Amino acid sequence: KNNTVTTQVSSSFINLLPNNIGSDIIYLRSEEHYLKVATVSGEGLIFYGLSNAIRDLERLGIEGFHVHRSYWVSRKHILRIEIESNSAFALMSNNRTIPISRRRVKEITSNWRNN
């Protein structure tokens, strides 16, 4: 069983992260062919696609939401979700606000509150 976990971690984008930022991910942001990774210890930019990174995180059992076409956020790092007349945001543990697309607001708000 440990070999499976090791294989999954070694084949994930987490191994591409700079050592100084760790791997406790707050959010991911797609920037063309690059991925901005924000962790509790800092930020890094790696050459990796958002959809592949989300797949890796799901495989590793790390819970989060693809809140916007360019963003994924970690469930445990959402402090609150703010909904205004025309927009919604997730306030993250690093005090950044991440946009939530209109079509995903209801689903994400419901799933975040229920777990």
C-alpha positions in Angstrom: 0.0 0.0 0.0 2.8 2.5 0.8 4.3 1.9 -2.6 1.0 3.0 -4.2 1.0 6.3 -2.3 4.6 6.9 -3.1 4.0 6.3 -6.8 1.0 8.6 -6.8 2.9 11.4 -5.1 6.0 11.0 -7.2 3.9 11.2 -10.4 2.1 14.4 -9.3 2.9 18.0 -9.9 3.6 18.4 -6.2 7.1 17.1 -6.9 7.7 20.0 -9.2 7.0 22.6 -6.5 10.0 24.6 -5.1 11.0 23.0 -1.8 10.7 26.4 0.1 7.0 26.7 -0.5 6.0 23.2 0.8 2.9 21.4 -0.4 0.0 22.6 1.8 -1.8 24.1 -1.2 -4.3 27.0 -0.7 -5.1 27.6 -4.4 -4.0 27.0 -7.9 -4.3 29.5 -10.7 -3.8 28.7 -14.4 -1.6 31.2 -16.3 -1.5 30.1 -19.9 0.7 26.9 -19.9 1.9 27.6 -16.3 0.4 27.0 -12.9 0.7 29.4 -10.0 0.7 27.4 -6.8 -0.1 29.3 -3.6 0.8 27.4 -0.4 0.9 28.4 3.3 4.6 29.0 2.9 4.7 31.0 -0.4 4.0 30.9 -4.1 5.6 29.2 -7.1 5.1 29.0 -10.8 5.5 25.7 -12.6 5.0 24.4 -16.2 1.9 22.3 -15.6 -1.8 22.3 -16.6 -4.6 23.1 -14.2 -6.8 20.1 -15.3 -3.8 17.7 -14.8 -3.1 19.3 -11.4 -6.7 18.9 -10.3 -6.6 15.2 -11.4 -3.4 14.7 -9.3 -5.0 16.3 -6.2 -8.2 14.2 -6.5 -6.0 11.1 -6.9 -4.2 12.1 -3.7 -7.4 12.7 -1.8 -6.9 16.4 -1.4 -10.3 18.1 -1.3 -11.1 21.2 -3.2 -13.2 22.9 -5.8 -12.6 24.0 -9.4 -14.3 27.3 -8.7 -13.5 29.1 -12.0 -12.0 28.2 -15.3 -8.6 29.4 -14.0 -8.8 28.5 -10.3 -8.9 25.5 -8.0 -9.1 26.1 -4.2 -8.5 23.9 -1.3 -11.6 23.2 0.8 -9.7 23.4 4.1 -8.3 26.8 3.3 -11.7 28.5 2.5 -12.5 30.9 5.3 -15.8 32.0 3.8 -17.7 32.5 0.6 -19.0 36.0 -0.2 -21.8 36.4 -2.6 -22.6 39.9 -3.9 -25.3 40.9 -6.4 -23.4 39.8 -9.4 -20.4 38.0 -8.2 -19.0 35.5 -5.7 -15.6 35.0 -4.1 -13.9 32.6 -1.8 -11.9 34.3 0.9 -8.8 32.1 1.5 -6.6 31.5 4.5 -3.9 33.7 3.0 -6.5 36.6 2.7 -6.7 36.3 -1.1 -10.1 36.5 -2.7 -10.7 34.0 -5.5 -13.5 34.4 -8.0 -16.2 31.8 -8.2 -18.0 31.5 -11.6 -21.7 32.3 -11.6 -22.6 28.8 -12.9 -20.7 27.1 -10.0 -21.7 29.3 -7.0 -24.7 27.3 -5.9 -23.0 23.9 -6.2 -19.8 25.1 -4.4 -21.6 26.9 -1.7 -23.8 23.9 -1.0 -20.9 21.4 -1.0 -18.6 23.6 1.1 -21.3 24.1 3.8 -22.4 20.4 3.9 -19.0 18.9 4.6 
